[in-house]
Amino acid sequence: MMFEITEAAANQIRLAAQQGGTVGMVLRLAARVRDDGSIDYLMGFDEAAEEDIRFVTKGVEVVMVPESVPLLEDAVMDYVELNKGDFRFIFSNPRDANYSPPTEE
């Protein structure tokens, strides 16, 4: 599985787990294709299930159902400031119909 979480995202996930009392739980990721071809992403802390695909990236244990794996292959999850004071998780995913590769500034 070539899914990556950036260091900024990993730090925020650990902080959210501490604040939410979910330390020790895994981060569950899911993805589904919308009618327009874009991908809808879901995430939250959960218990791992037997059928889950499990891996660790940047020290974060991640699980997903096998059906989500093809949609999240080669994606990168980051935590960025979109507007001043507005921080969010974003997914850079070449499999998403709305994907545009990052450009150097």
N, C-alpha and C positions, 0 to 999 in steps of 0.2 A: 504494500500500500504506500503510495507516494503522496501522502497528504501532509502538509506542514503547518505548524503554528509558529508564528514569529515570537521572539522573546517578549515583545510588548504585550502580545495577546496572552502568552503563558503567564506573565506576571499578573495581568488583570484577572485571569481565570483563578489563580491561586488566591488572590485578594478576595474575589467574590465568594470562593468556597469558605474562607475564614469568616467573612462577614455574615454569610448565610448559614453557617453551621453545617456545611456539607463536606468538610474535610474528610478525605477517605473515600468519597464517592467518585465515580468516573464521570467524565464529560461525555455525554451522549450527543452525537451529531446525526442529523438526518437531512435528506435533500429530496425534493420532488420537482418534476418539471411542470411548469405552468403551461397554459394553453398557448402563450406567445413564444414558448421555447426557452424562456428564462428559467432560472432555478430558484426555488424557494428554500431557504435554509432554516433549520430549527436546531436549537441546542439547549441543553440543560443538564443538571447533575442528576445522576440516576444510579441504580444498581445494575451491574452487568448481567446479561442473560447468557445462557449456554450457547445460543446460536450467533451471538454477536462476534463481529470482527474486532479484535483488540490490538492496540499498539500504543506506543509511548512516543511522544514528540515534545522536545524541550521540557522534559520532566513531567508532562501532563499525560495521564492515562486516558485514552480516548476509545470509545466503543461506537459502533454503528451496525445497523442491520445489514446483511449482505446486499440487499437491494439498493442501498445508498452508495455502496463502494464505487460503482462505475461513474456515478455523478460527481463524486468528490475526488476522484483520481486526479492527481496533479494540481489540485487546488491549494491555495495558501490562505490561512485565516490570520488576519492582522487586527490590531486595535489602534485606531488612529483618531486624530482630532479633525473632524470634517469641517467644522466651523468653530470659531473661538468658544471654548468651553463645552463643545459638543463632541464627546468621545464616543466611538461606536466600534463594534466588531464589524469587519468587512471581509468578504470572500473574493479573492481574485481567482477566477476559475475559467480556464480556456474552454470548458465544455458548456459554459453558459452562453446563450444566444446574445446576451448584452455585453459580453466580455470585450474589453479593449485592453491590449497590453500596456503596461506602464511605460511612460516615456521619461527619458532623462531630461531634467530641467537645467 
